[in-house]
Amino acid sequence: MGRIAQQRPAATPASAGQVARRGAILRAAAELGAEAEFDRVQMADLATRAGVALGTLYRYFPTKTEVFATLFQEQIATFVADRWQPPEGDGAVERVGRNLAALNATLLRSPRLCSAMLRATAAAYMSQPPPEQLWLESESALTQAILDTLGIEQPGPDDHSAALLLIYSWWGVLTSSLSRRMSPERAEHELCRAASLILADHIH
């Protein structure tokens, strides 16, 4: 019986050129994901749009799922770095909810791309074992942003659990918003309410 080939783990870019090629792939995914449904985006098209060899694409992203799941985390990290707001007069908990609502609005500017990223991320979560380069929830930019906003410098297990529970709630609101079952106004209300219920005992 022939040996079953195992999927090779994704390579980590080391040089500036490798980082640039990986970035070009993610930018190409953002463009193609906004133009076509997830099932219609092909790896060959991604490589062509990114200007890299197909083998290079597979070196960094063995599957299309990993491309779009990674893009999702990159977009979240970019939002956190550039647009996440610290608490002001509205208080830390409400500011977390408002930031999550603003993140929703940013992702939903391209519904087709948002759908592709959500679908890929859900598939990555269900993979066994999960792809190595995808985020560890307790170390994600979004989790850290929530904890920082609450003023938690040395979070314990309960703090991490609360932040993750809120992220799961945010995921549900984003999905409902994408399917047009929830208006932007209601989404913000629900996220602020969820933050209040989940995080009230974790303000430092």
MIBAKE-854638 format. One record per residue (C-alpha): x negated, y negated, z negated; residue number from 0; residue in one letter. Coordinates in nm, 4 decimals. Layout:
<atoms>
X Y Z NUM a $
...
</atoms>
This chain:
<atoms>
0.0000 0.0000 0.0000 0 m $
-0.1347 -0.3437 0.0897 1 g $
-0.2273 -0.5874 -0.1805 2 r $
0.0254 -0.8632 -0.2444 3 i $
-0.1385 -1.2018 -0.2023 4 a $
-0.1131 -1.4331 -0.5003 5 q $
-0.0561 -1.8039 -0.4624 6 q $
-0.3788 -1.9923 -0.5178 7 r $
-0.3571 -2.2664 -0.7816 8 p $
-0.3626 -2.6228 -0.6549 9 a $
-0.7016 -2.7916 -0.6379 10 a $
-0.7743 -3.1006 -0.8446 11 t $
-0.9217 -3.3862 -0.6387 12 p $
-1.2683 -3.4827 -0.7576 13 a $
-1.4112 -3.7345 -0.5112 14 s $
-1.2669 -4.0681 -0.4040 15 a $
-1.1936 -3.9230 -0.0614 16 g $
-1.0045 -3.6301 -0.2090 17 q $
-0.8016 -3.8610 -0.4311 18 v $
-0.7195 -4.0721 -0.1252 19 a $
-0.6059 -3.7687 0.0747 20 r $
-0.3851 -3.6489 -0.2096 21 r $
-0.2349 -3.9964 -0.2360 22 g $
-0.1691 -4.0022 0.1385 23 a $
0.0175 -3.6730 0.1078 24 i $
0.2412 -3.8090 -0.1671 25 l $
0.3100 -4.1277 0.0296 26 r $
0.4011 -3.9170 0.3318 27 a $
0.6365 -3.7117 0.1150 28 a $
0.8053 -4.0299 -0.0068 29 a $
0.8578 -4.1441 0.3518 30 e $
0.9790 -3.8122 0.4906 31 l $
1.1927 -3.7404 0.1854 32 g $
1.3744 -4.0684 0.2415 33 a $
1.4274 -3.9910 0.6104 34 e $
1.5422 -3.6283 0.6057 35 a $
1.7067 -3.3764 0.3755 36 e $
1.4723 -3.1651 0.1642 37 f $
1.5303 -2.8471 0.3660 38 d $
1.4384 -3.0248 0.6892 39 r $
1.1022 -3.1526 0.5663 40 v $
0.8281 -2.9152 0.6796 41 q $
0.4748 -2.8842 0.5456 42 m $
0.3372 -2.9379 0.8960 43 a $
0.5290 -3.2657 0.9185 44 d $
0.3883 -3.3749 0.5827 45 l $
0.0336 -3.3023 0.6963 46 a $
0.0836 -3.4915 1.0219 47 t $
0.2379 -3.7949 0.8527 48 r $
-0.0382 -3.7981 0.5894 49 a $
-0.3116 -3.7632 0.8513 50 g $
-0.4641 -3.4551 0.6902 51 v $
-0.5230 -3.0994 0.8052 52 a $
-0.2558 -2.8476 0.7110 53 l $
-0.5148 -2.6547 0.5115 54 g $
-0.5917 -2.9689 0.3114 55 t $
-0.2245 -3.0092 0.2274 56 l $
-0.2009 -2.6504 0.1029 57 y $
-0.5205 -2.6971 -0.0958 58 r $
-0.3598 -2.9641 -0.3127 59 y $
0.0025 -2.8528 -0.2892 60 f $
0.0601 -2.4813 -0.2225 61 p $
0.4351 -2.5379 -0.1775 62 t $
0.6708 -2.8138 -0.0694 63 k $
0.8350 -2.7865 -0.4096 64 t $
0.5099 -2.8862 -0.5771 65 e $
0.4702 -3.1849 -0.3462 66 v $
0.8072 -3.3343 -0.4355 67 f $
0.7975 -3.2366 -0.8027 68 a $
0.4588 -3.4056 -0.8331 69 t $
0.5896 -3.7099 -0.6469 70 l $
0.8722 -3.7337 -0.9009 71 f $
0.6249 -3.7464 -1.1876 72 q $
0.4071 -3.9967 -1.0015 73 e $
0.7043 -4.2270 -0.9495 74 q $
0.8003 -4.2023 -1.3157 75 i $
0.4423 -4.2755 -1.4215 76 a $
0.4276 -4.5763 -1.1882 77 t $
0.7516 -4.7143 -1.3304 78 f $
0.6262 -4.6685 -1.6858 79 v $
0.2973 -4.8418 -1.6054 80 a $
0.4463 -5.1329 -1.4110 81 d $
0.8015 -5.1928 -1.5275 82 r $
0.8654 -5.0327 -1.8679 83 w $
0.9532 -5.3170 -2.1046 84 q $
0.8634 -5.3400 -2.4760 85 p $
1.1378 -5.4085 -2.7307 86 p $
1.2481 -5.7679 -2.7733 87 e $
1.5648 -5.8995 -2.9337 88 g $
1.7618 -5.5893 -2.8364 89 d $
1.5651 -5.3544 -3.0627 90 g $
1.3486 -5.0548 -2.9828 91 a $
1.6225 -4.7943 -2.9407 92 v $
1.8385 -5.0040 -2.7100 93 e $
1.5299 -5.1048 -2.5114 94 r $
1.4540 -4.7367 -2.4501 95 v $
1.8054 -4.6897 -2.3124 96 g $
1.7789 -4.9967 -2.0906 97 r $
1.4406 -4.8858 -1.9602 98 n $
1.5818 -4.5453 -1.8688 99 l $
1.8715 -4.7151 -1.6900 100 a $
1.6231 -4.9290 -1.4951 101 a $
1.4275 -4.6152 -1.4051 102 l $
1.7505 -4.4609 -1.2753 103 n $
1.8180 -4.7648 -1.0594 104 a $
1.4661 -4.7505 -0.9167 105 t $
1.4860 -4.3813 -0.8270 106 l $
1.8340 -4.4187 -0.6780 107 l $
1.7226 -4.6810 -0.4281 108 r $
1.6540 -4.3840 -0.2010 109 s $
1.9240 -4.1265 -0.2819 110 p $
1.7952 -3.8709 -0.0316 111 r $
1.4432 -3.8835 -0.1737 112 l $
1.5756 -3.8766 -0.5290 113 c $
1.7763 -3.5654 -0.4459 114 s $
1.4684 -3.3952 -0.3004 115 a $
1.2580 -3.4764 -0.6060 116 m $
1.5251 -3.3575 -0.8495 117 l $
1.5738 -3.0366 -0.6558 118 r $
1.2011 -2.9681 -0.6435 119 a $
1.1519 -3.0463 -1.0112 120 t $
1.4362 -2.8149 -1.1124 121 a $
1.2864 -2.5376 -0.8994 122 a $
0.9424 -2.5957 -1.0507 123 a $
1.0878 -2.5697 -1.4017 124 y $
1.2321 -2.2301 -1.3157 125 m $
0.9149 -2.0909 -1.1590 126 s $
0.7228 -1.8239 -1.3481 127 q $
0.4592 -1.9298 -1.4296 128 p $
0.5116 -2.3020 -1.3669 129 p $
0.2661 -2.4744 -1.1306 130 p $
-0.0396 -2.5788 -1.3274 131 e $
-0.0595 -2.9381 -1.2084 132 q $
0.2971 -3.0274 -1.3018 133 l $
0.3515 -3.2226 -1.6191 134 w $
0.3575 -3.0804 -1.9679 135 l $
0.6678 -3.2371 -2.1158 136 e $
0.5099 -3.3357 -2.4470 137 s $
0.2333 -3.5205 -2.2618 138 e $
0.4356 -3.6888 -1.9899 139 s $
0.4256 -4.0600 -1.9253 140 a $
0.7971 -4.0875 -1.9975 141 l $
0.7743 -3.9095 -2.3312 142 t $
0.4819 -4.1272 -2.4338 143 q $
0.6620 -4.4445 -2.3273 144 a $
0.9590 -4.3565 -2.5473 145 i $
0.7379 -4.2840 -2.8474 146 l $
0.5354 -4.6023 -2.7938 147 d $
0.8503 -4.8143 -2.7724 148 t $
0.9634 -4.6712 -3.1047 149 l $
0.6269 -4.7610 -3.2578 150 g $
0.5314 -4.3993 -3.3261 151 i $
0.1518 -4.3842 -3.3142 152 e $
0.1124 -4.0310 -3.4494 153 q $
0.4238 -3.8410 -3.3409 154 p $
0.5139 -3.5164 -3.5076 155 g $
0.7048 -3.2206 -3.3641 156 p $
1.0420 -3.3759 -3.4526 157 d $
0.9490 -3.6984 -3.2734 158 d $
0.8498 -3.5084 -2.9597 159 h $
1.1688 -3.3029 -2.9767 160 s $
1.3826 -3.6161 -3.0020 161 a $
1.2077 -3.7770 -2.7045 162 a $
1.2485 -3.4621 -2.4962 163 l $
1.6153 -3.4319 -2.5886 164 l $
1.6682 -3.7871 -2.4665 165 l $
1.4829 -3.7060 -2.1431 166 i $
1.7156 -3.4110 -2.0866 167 y $
2.0105 -3.6464 -2.1397 168 s $
1.8560 -3.8945 -1.8956 169 w $
1.8190 -3.6153 -1.6387 170 w $
2.1910 -3.5418 -1.6644 171 g $
2.2823 -3.9082 -1.6238 172 v $
2.0513 -3.9400 -1.3225 173 l $
2.2100 -3.6340 -1.1626 174 t $
2.5603 -3.7676 -1.2258 175 s $
2.4626 -4.1062 -1.0862 176 s $
2.3125 -3.9471 -0.7757 177 l $
2.6357 -3.7569 -0.7109 178 s $
2.8317 -4.0824 -0.7606 179 r $
3.0156 -3.9468 -1.0611 180 r $
2.8830 -4.2299 -1.2757 181 m $
2.8560 -4.6014 -1.2038 182 s $
2.5357 -4.7943 -1.2842 183 p $
2.7183 -4.9737 -1.5657 184 e $
2.8395 -4.6523 -1.7219 185 r $
2.4970 -4.4936 -1.6776 186 a $
2.3341 -4.7735 -1.8760 187 e $
2.6023 -4.7491 -2.1447 188 h $
2.5604 -4.3722 -2.1757 189 e $
2.1814 -4.3928 -2.1888 190 l $
2.1871 -4.6597 -2.4589 191 c $
2.4400 -4.4526 -2.6517 192 r $
2.2308 -4.1375 -2.6174 193 a $
1.9205 -4.3247 -2.7317 194 a $
2.1083 -4.4543 -3.0348 195 s $
2.2355 -4.1095 -3.1328 196 l $
1.9083 -3.9252 -3.0749 197 i $
1.6418 -4.1766 -3.1778 198 l $
1.7979 -4.3655 -3.4690 199 a $
1.6012 -4.1691 -3.7294 200 d $
1.2709 -4.1966 -3.5434 201 h $
1.2005 -4.5713 -3.5472 202 i $
0.8703 -4.6607 -3.7148 203 h $
</atoms>
